Amino acid sequence: MSESSSVPVRPGRRAEFLQRMLFGAVYGSVLASALAGALSHEGTDPGYDAAWVTLSAVAAAAAHGYAHSIAHRAEDDTHATASAVRSMLTEWPLVTAMLPTIAALLGAYATWWTEAGAVEVALTINMVALFGCGVWAARVARRGWWASLRVGGVDVLIGLFIVIANSLSK
């Protein structure tokens, strides 16, 4: 066995970007759904809840980026602080994926609808996002449309699990 075959090959820039986008979209959608599902709908301030979800999104992205930085520190020759900041900033897709949930909660804060309605809208949007991410990932992997739709359907099961858990817990 040659030495070159035992060295892991990093994906190209485009592939790495797509992986980050898909990871962030899925992770952010699931996290936003779980946070929205955990909210109490009676007597709470939807503005506070939107701020809490926003802070959680930023904290999760920062923690994930920092963990990547720590894990790759042995490989990286750059200064540790610069590497950590760069790694945290690349987690923006996770935060972006949580924006529909934040927007729905802000809509409840503006009294356009109830907070329970905002959570239902957020869970629905996040399930659609999970389906889209599954289809997108399968299409990028050059699967056919039928196989891609099945992958998207399986990804929706994650969202349905959160919806069912939310229903059962209340």
N, C-alpha and C positions, 0 to 999 in steps of 0.2 A: 504494500500500500504506500503510495507516495505521500509526502508531507502535505502537498497542496489539497488533497482530498479530505484531510482531517480538519482543515481550517474552515470555520463557518463563513459562508459568503453573505455579505450584507446585501439587502435588496437595493435596486437602483433608486435614485431620488424620487422618480414618479411613483414607484411601487411603495416606497416608504411613506410618501405623502398620502397616498390612498389608504394605507394601513392606519395611519394616524387619524385620518378623517373618519374612517369606518369605526375604529376603536372609540374615538371621542363621541361619535354620534350614538353608538349603541350604549356605551357606558353612561353618557349624559342622559339619554332617554330613560334608561332603567333607573338611574339615581333620582331623576326628577319625578318619575312615577312613584317611586317608593317614598320620597319625601312628601309629595302631594297626598298620597294615600294615607300617610301618618298624621296629616293635619286634622285637628278637631274642627268641626264645622259650626259648632254652636258657641256664640258669644266671643269669637276670636276676631282679631283685626287682620283682614286680608293683606293690608299694607305691611304689617309686621311679618306675616307669613311669607310674603314676596321677598322681603329683605332677608329673612332667614334662609330661604331657598337660594337666593343670590349668594349670600355669604357661604353657604354650604358648597355651591358650585365652584366658587373661587378657591375655597379651602381644599376641595377634592382635587382640583386641577393642580394646585400648587403642591399638594402632598404627592400626587402621582408623578409629577415632573421631578420633584426632589428625589423621590425613590429611584426613578430611572437614573438620575445623576449619580446617586450614591452607588447604584449597581454597576454603572459603567465607569466609575472613577479610576479603576485600575487600568482601563484601556485608554483613557483620555489624557492627553498631555497638557491640556489647557488648565488655566487656573481654576480651582474648584468652585469658587464663587461665580465666576462667569459661566461656567458649565452648568451650574445649578439654575441660574437665572434663565439661561437659554432653554434649558430643558423644561422649566416651568412654563415659559411663554409658548412653547410648542403644544401645550395642552389646551389651546383655545377652542378646538372643536368640542371638547367636553362641555365647556361653559356655553358655547353657542347652542348646543343641543338642548340645554335647559331653558333657553329664552322663551319658548312657547308657554311653558308652565309658569314662568315668572310673569309673562304678559297676561295670561289668563287670571292670575291672582291680582295683578294690578287692575284689571278690568272689574273684578269684584270689589276692589278698594274704591274704584270710581263709581260704584253702585250700578254698573251696567247689568250685572247679574249677581246671584248669590255666590258665596264661597264654595258651597257644595256643587253648584253648576260649573264654576271655574275648574274645580278638581275633575269633574266628569269630562269637560272639554280637554283639559291637559292630558288625562289618561288616554283619551281617544286619539289625540294628536300624536302622543308618544307611541301608541301601538302602530299607527300608520307609519311613523318614522322607523320603527323597528322592522316593519314589513319592507319598507323601501331600502333599508340598509341591507337586509338579507338578500333581496333581489339584486341590488347593486353589487354586493360582494360576489355573488354567484356569477353575475354577468362579467365582472372583471376577471374572474377565474375561468372565463370562456365556457361556462355551462350554457345549455340551451334555455329557452324561455320557460318551458315546463318545469325543468329542474330548478331554475331560479325562483319561480313562483312557489314551489314547494319549500325551498330554503326560507323564503320570506314568511311563509305560513308558520314554519317552525319557530322563527324569531318572534312572531306575534304571540306565541304561547308564553313567552316571558312576560309580556305585557298583560296577558289574560290572567296569569298567575297572580300578579300584583292586584289586578282588579278584583279577583275572587277573594284574595286575602283581605283586601280592604273591605269588601262586603261582609265577610264573615267576622271581622274584628269589630264591626260597628253594630 
